Amino acid sequence: MAAAVSANVRGHKSMKIIWFFPGIAPPTAVAIFWSSGFQPESGVVNVILGKLGLGNAHAWLASSDTALYPVIFVGVWSAVGFAFLVILGAVEQIPVSLREAALVDGANMRQQFTKITLPLIRPILMTIFTLEIIWTFNGFTVVWAMTNGGPSDSTSILPILAYKEAFRYGRFGTAAAMAVITGIFLMIVGTIGIRLSRSEQQ
């Protein structure tokens, strides 16, 4: 998508706004917006499904069988903005002369992407991938605002589990252990991501 916007395809300005918006929206506002969108009776998701004849009035966030799907969707939607902006910047830093030379050699759009764009932005992609993994473990705000980790802990990520252990059940030792283990895991992920990114740059 970033490559398409950088190539100034039709509607690229509108696409830039749409894809960048999630990156600047406050997490709490995002959670409230999508929580209303997944409401059983008035939510836009069920309204659209009803119009398509796929059923309606489904309690997405109230069922342990389905609550995780809206949360994952919102998490991915929220992460798109930052990733899009960084990738777009990387794509636009690619010298135009490389694409012009590829065109002279008869390369089509797909070949330009796979042979020029993708190899040159691969270090950036590795960095973004690493950051997104780390931020996934810090998605407390959105999940808590949408479901409080429920129902039946079906959407409880590690920060929420640690929070519940500490402040709901009073097991501060368990919560501290979970936080330390999570921190160690994220340090390992970050170290691996940095090394992979450096190897790609070399």
C-alpha positions in Angstrom: 0.0 0.0 0.0 2.8 2.4 0.8 4.4 1.6 -2.5 1.1 2.4 -4.3 0.8 5.7 -2.5 4.4 6.6 -3.2 3.8 5.9 -6.9 1.0 8.5 -6.9 -1.7 6.1 -8.1 -5.2 7.5 -8.3 -6.6 8.4 -4.9 -3.2 8.2 -3.2 -3.9 11.3 -1.1 -7.1 9.8 0.3 -5.4 6.5 1.0 -2.6 8.3 2.8 -5.1 10.0 5.2 -7.1 6.7 5.8 -4.1 4.6 6.5 -2.3 7.2 8.7 -5.3 8.1 10.9 -5.1 5.0 13.2 -1.5 6.0 14.1 -2.6 9.4 15.5 -5.8 8.4 17.2 -5.7 8.1 21.0 -5.9 4.4 22.1 -8.9 5.1 24.4 -10.8 6.9 21.7 -10.1 4.0 19.3 -11.4 1.5 21.9 -14.6 3.5 22.5 -15.2 4.0 18.8 -14.9 0.3 18.0 -16.7 -0.8 21.1 -19.7 1.1 19.9 -19.2 -0.3 16.4 -19.5 -3.9 17.7 -22.6 -3.3 19.8 -25.3 -6.0 19.3 -28.2 -3.7 18.3 -26.8 -0.4 17.0 -23.2 -1.3 16.1 -22.2 -0.6 12.5 -20.7 -4.1 12.1 -23.9 -5.9 12.8 -25.9 -3.4 10.7 -23.6 -4.2 7.7 -23.8 -7.9 8.3 -27.6 -7.6 8.5 -27.6 -5.8 5.2 -25.6 -8.5 3.6 -27.9 -11.2 5.0 -25.2 -12.6 7.3 -27.2 -12.2 10.5 -27.3 -9.4 13.0 -27.5 -8.5 16.7 -24.5 -10.6 17.6 -22.9 -9.8 20.9 -19.3 -9.7 19.7 -17.7 -8.4 22.9 -19.9 -10.3 25.3 -19.1 -13.8 24.1 -15.9 -15.6 24.9 -16.1 -17.3 21.5 -15.9 -14.1 19.5 -14.5 -11.3 21.8 -11.0 -11.9 20.7 -11.7 -11.2 17.0 -12.7 -7.6 17.5 -9.8 -7.0 19.8 -7.3 -8.4 17.3 -8.9 -6.4 14.5 -8.7 -3.1 16.5 -5.1 -3.9 17.5 -4.1 -4.5 13.9 -6.0 -1.4 12.7 -4.3 0.7 15.4 -0.8 -0.5 14.4 -1.3 0.2 10.7 -0.8 4.0 10.9 2.7 4.0 12.3 3.9 1.1 10.1 2.4 2.8 7.0 4.1 6.1 7.7 7.5 4.6 8.3 7.3 2.4 5.2 6.1 5.2 3.1 9.0 7.3 4.2 11.4 4.5 3.3 9.9 3.9 -0.1 10.0 7.6 -0.9 13.8 7.7 -0.1 14.5 5.2 -2.9 16.2 7.1 -5.7 14.0 7.7 -8.6 16.9 6.9 -10.9 16.7 3.2 -9.9 13.0 3.0 -11.0 13.8 4.8 -14.2 16.6 2.4 -15.0 14.3 -0.5 -14.3 11.7 1.0 -16.6 14.3 1.3 -19.4 15.1 -2.3 -18.9 11.5 -3.3 -19.3 10.6 -4.1 -15.7 6.9 -3.9 -14.8 5.4 -2.7 -11.5 5.6 -6.1 -9.8 9.2 -6.6 -10.8 10.2 -3.1 -9.6 8.6 -3.9 -6.2 10.2 -7.3 -5.8 13.7 -6.4 -7.2 14.1 -2.8 -6.0 11.6 -1.6 -3.4 11.3 -4.7 -1.2 15.1 -5.4 -0.9 15.8 -1.7 -0.1 13.2 -1.4 2.6 13.7 -4.8 4.2 15.7 -3.5 7.1 12.9 -1.1 7.9 10.4 -3.9 7.7 12.4 -5.9 10.2 12.5 -3.0 12.6 8.8 -2.4 12.3 8.0 -6.1 12.8 10.1 -6.1 16.0 8.4 -2.9 17.3 5.0 -4.3 16.6 5.7 -7.4 18.5 6.9 -5.4 21.5 3.9 -3.0 21.3 1.5 -6.0 21.2 2.5 -6.7 24.8 1.8 -3.1 25.7 -1.7 -3.1 24.3 -3.3 -2.7 27.7 -5.3 0.4 27.0 -7.3 -0.8 24.0 -8.1 -4.2 25.4 -9.0 -3.0 28.9 -11.2 -0.2 27.5 -13.0 -2.7 25.2 -13.4 -5.8 27.3 -11.5 -5.5 30.6 -9.8 -8.7 29.5 -13.1 -10.6 29.5 -15.3 -12.3 29.1 -13.8 -15.2 31.1 -10.3 -13.9 30.4 -10.7 -14.7 26.7 -9.0 -11.4 25.8 -6.6 -11.1 28.7 -3.1 -10.3 27.4 -0.1 -10.5 29.7 -0.3 -6.9 31.0 -4.0 -7.4 31.9 -3.3 -10.7 33.6 -0.5 -9.1 35.6 -2.8 -6.1 36.5 -5.6 -8.5 37.7 -3.1 -10.6 39.7 -1.9 -7.5 41.5 -4.9 -5.3 42.0 -7.8 -7.7 41.8 -6.4 -10.8 43.6 -3.6 -9.2 45.6 -1.0 -11.5 44.3 1.7 -8.9 43.8 4.5 -11.5 43.7 2.9 -13.3 40.8 2.3 -10.0 39.0 5.9 -9.0 39.4 7.1 -12.3 38.1 4.9 -12.0 35.1 6.2 -8.5 34.4 9.8 -9.6 34.7 9.3 -12.6 32.4 7.6 -10.3 29.9 10.4 -7.8 30.1 13.0 -10.5 29.5 11.1 -11.9 26.5 10.8 -8.4 25.0 14.5 -7.7 25.5 15.3 -11.0 23.6 12.9 -10.1 20.8 14.3 -6.6 20.6 17.9 -7.9 20.5 17.1 -10.4 17.7 15.2 -7.7 15.8 18.1 -5.3 16.0 20.6 -8.0 14.8 18.4 -9.0 11.9 18.0 -5.4 10.9 21.7 -4.8 10.9 22.4 -8.0 9.0 19.9 -6.8 6.3 21.6 -3.4 6.1 25.0 -5.1 5.5 
